């Protein structure tokens, strides 16, 4: 099925606003009971540690949380 032009623009805009780390944060925070910063770091570190250092992971999580 072919995508319409408007759909491609919306998906591109959405992906620009929320990157993969932000999408992981949203998915984790949306779980029952939410999540604290330390829980987010604990849960997402195994997924990100091959690309980012621990400090970069904490910084990426803080930046992702701060996005409106």
Secondary structure by P-SEA (a helix, b strand, c coil): ccccaaaaaaaaaaaaaccaaaaaaaaaaaccccccaaaaaaaacccccccccaaaaaaaaaaaaacc
